[in-house]
Amino acid sequence: GRGNYRHFMEKELHEHPAVIGDTLHRMVDPGTRAVALPKLPFDLAAIPRLTVSACGSAFYAGLVGRWWFETLARLPADADVASEFRYRAPPLTEGGLGLLVSQSGETADTLAALRYLRAERQHVLSVVNVPESSMARESDAVLETVAGPEIGVASTKAFTAQLAVLACLAIATARARGAIDAAREAALTASLLEIPARAAAVLEQDAEIQRVAAILAEARDVLYLGRGNCFPIALEGALKLKEISYIHAEGYAAGEMKHGPIALIDPAVPVIAITPSGPLFDKTASNLQEAAARGGRIIVFSDAAGAARLRGIAAETIVLPDVDPFAAPLLYAIPVQLLAYHVAVRKGTDVDQPRNLAKSVTVE
Ligand code: M6R
C-alpha cells in the first residue's frame, strides 16, 4: 500500500535515499571503496564502443550514463531512443557493448533494440528493475536496480537507481581501461555514497519546492535548461511535468537556447535552471543572464555557491546540498521530480495514473 502518503508517487519519491543506498551497496565495497560488480561474461577493458538504448526516463538515465562513460572511461559511446535506434539500424563492429536501460524490462522498443544489438554481435547488458523480465532473460548479463516495485506511472526511484548502476559501471569500465587510478575511484564512489543522506535532506525541502510549484501551476509552458550531465535532468524534469501535470514543458541544453527557444521567453514562461557548481556553471549562468534580460522568470536549482551567484536574476532559488559534479544528476533528479509531483497535486490530476499513459509500454 501507499501507507500515509497521498499517492504512490509521493511514497516512491521518499524512497529515493534508501533505493540509491541499496543499489550502491550491492556494487561498492565499503572497505576499499572500489566498485565490485558481479562477474560479467565479457571484458570491460576490451570493449571498443558502447551503444545505449532505452525509452523515456530510462533513456535520460542512459544519456547521463553516456556522459560518464565518455568523460571518465574515455570510451566512445552512443545513446538513442530505442524506437529510433532499431529502425536507424546502425552498423556496429562486433564485440561492442550494447546497454539497455529499463525499469520494467518489457518495453517493446527497448526489447527490439536488444535483439538488434544481439544480431549485430554486441555483448548485451541490461539494467533492469525486474529480474524475471524479458530483457533480463535475453541479455548476456544483468545489473539490477534495487528499487523495489514502482507503482506510479511516472518513474521516480527507478530512475535514480538506474543512475547509481550506470555510475558504478562507468567507474568499473574506467578502471578496467586504466583511465582512473584507485584513489580517483575511491573519491568517485565516496561522492556517490554521500547521495542518500543528501537526498534525504532534499526531501525535507518540500515546502520550498511547493512554493515553486505554485508558480508553475499557473504556466502554460515551462523551459528546463541544463548542461553536461545535468542536461538529461532538464529533460527528465520536463517529461515529468508534461506526464503528470499536463503542462507543456521542454528540456533544452542551455547552450542551444540562443539557437531558437530564446524567442519563447517572456514573463509567462518560467525557465528552470538545473545548474550545480562545476566546470560548466559559468556557461549556464551567462545563458540565464540572456534569458533574464528578455524578461524570463528564472527559477534556479543550485548549491549555495551557485545560488549566491545567480540571486540577482533569479525569481526563486532552491539551494541544494553540495555535491561532487560527477554525482550531481542523482541529487538534482529528486527536486525536479518532486516539483512535478506538487504541480500535479495542485492541478488535481490523477498523479499515479495520468491520462493516456501505461506503466509499461509493451506495444511499439
Ligand atoms: O519500463 P521502462 O523503463 O522501459 O519504461 C520506459 C518509459 O516508458 C518510462 O520511463 C516512461 O517514460 C515513464 N513513465 C517516465 O516517467
Boltz pocket constraint, residues with backbone or C-beta under 6 A from the ligand:
constraints:
  - pocket:
      binder: B
      contacts: [[A, 55], [A, 56], [A, 57], [A, 58], [A, 59], [A, 101], [A, 102], [A, 103], [A, 104], [A, 105], [A, 106], [A, 107], [A, 110], [A, 153], [A, 154], [A, 155], [A, 156], [A, 239], [A, 240], [A, 243], [A, 358], [A, 359], [A, 360], [A, 361]]
      max_distance: 6.0
